Amino acid sequence: MDHLLLAAAAAFTPIAIGAVGLGTLIGLIFGSIPGLTFTVALALALPITFGMDAVPATGLLLGTYIGGMTGGSVSAILLGIPGTPSAAATVLDGYPLTRQGRASIALGTAVIVSTIGGIFSLIVMMVSVNLVSQVAIKFGPAEIFALVLFGMSTICGLASGSMLKGLIAGVIGLMVMTIGIDTIDGVNRLTFGSINMLQGVNLLVAMIGLFAVPFIIETFARHSRGTTEVNRTGSLRAELPGIRLLARNSWLIARCSAIGTVIGAIPGTGGAIAAFLAYDNAKRFSPTPERFGKGAIEGVIAPETANNAVTGGTLIPLLSLGIPGDPATAIVLAGLMIHGITPGPALFMTSETEVYGIYIAVVMAYVFILVLQLAGIRLFVYVLRVPPQLLAVVILVLCVIGAYTVRNSAFDIYTMAVIGGLAYGLMRMGIPTTPVILGMVLGPTLENEFRTAMALSDGHYSIFYTSPVAMGFFALAALIIALQTASGLRLRKTTKLTEKSNA
């Protein structure tokens, strides 16, 4: 109890509160601008903490991390361009809601469920940090490969219409992420003799191209034809979801919070995987799955709840084992160690006050998120009053800057343009781009964990089928594929019967 009181006294000083608020604001800004991720924001914020005490410094870093994770939904909903990879699934229904004039309710719902998911994961972290970390640490390469393969099986569900087109798109995503130098053997892959292509394709650069460039091309094409649509802004006030809406989706919010927390606790996964798994879960168990992708509010609730629940989940292995789950938490780990906090099994014996300070900082960060985003919704929605062709020019400039700043490489600008042109061509052919994203997000982890598992087993596949956890995920993946195949066959049969009856 004494340590909790000391932590509260340190966390509620003006400097500590200001540090959390500043970090949250920085994270929101960087997260909402495509290309400027919260990982970059954390790298810039880390030197600021050098002159601070441990609790304010930790609050600044965690505020930046949480603010960035939440901020990605702003551009995803308003412009159809995710500010962070974790917000890619939010685009699928968030942007259609904006086109229907419901941007305010989409943004309001996103911030409320983000806060719920984040607080849920924090509570789980506080009451079961040791238990969850012990489960997560048992996930070796074989188990993580099976988990990611299970995630890849959701391509079948995301490819509405033709499963073949969905598989084609997924393979394209996998191929794009193999470009560059193989991280294990060091050989060149799909570089075609180009030195620039040795650096590979950055995920964020690819996502900017996939989402932003088709929007820009389509906007300029409509303007040249004189068929530019006027954006429908809807309400310019902050709209919050009603109690009835939240109650109706309470079970969905609980499921997605759990998905995000568990995925976050497994090192090497992250918010993007959690968001897509949650989105697929929401669509699969919805009584009206046909609404997804057309402006279903559940399509915003699921990914935003899950990707923010990841924030608490990633702190579980970070604090209890000293294992960062992604680059962002690696920077947080560096910040903790700089200030004399060494995560690991002995953390609660050596730095109990600072741990309680971390808990308080996370709660404060979500309070700031709630206040800042609700206050900013009205300003955010004003973006939609800008003529589309002018907005496209601004987005083009921001995307070029964002693509360049990811690795300070001009070649990434050309990569963004090429991938964007490919995405536009896929759209014109009716091939969905969502499986492309899923292949890009999951592909590197899928390959690395498979090859690591094979190396550990001296090339024997027994490492996969002797693991009960891995076999469980394989069974789930097979079940999903079988169910989706059966659903597709039933839909095709129904369509043929309808066509015969109409003839």
Secondary structure, DSSP 8 states (H G I E B T S, - for coil): -HHHHHHHHHHTSHHHHHHHHHHHHHHHHHHHSTT--HHHHHHHHGGGGGGS-HHHHHHHHHHHHHHHHHHHHHHHHHHS--SSGGGHHHHHHHHHHHHTT-HHHHHHHHHHHHHHHHHHHHHHHHHHHHHHHHHHHT--HHHHHHHHHHHHTTHHHHS-S-HHHHHHHHHHHHHHTT-EE-TTT--EES-TT-SGGGG---HHHHHHHHHHHHHHHHHHHHHHHT----------S-----HHHHHHTHHHHHHHHHHHHHHHHSTT--HHHHHHHHHHHHHHT-S-GGGTTSS-THHHHHHHHHHHHHHHHHHHHHHHH---SSHHHHHHHHHHHHTT---STTHHHH-HHHHHHHHHHHHHHHHHHHHHHHHHHHHHHHGGGS-HHHHHHHHHHHHHHHHHHHHT-THHHHHHHHHHHHHHHHHHTT--SHHHHHHHHHHHHHHHHHHHHHHHTTT-THHHHT-HHHHHHHHHHHHHHHHHHHHHHHHHHHHHHHHHHH-
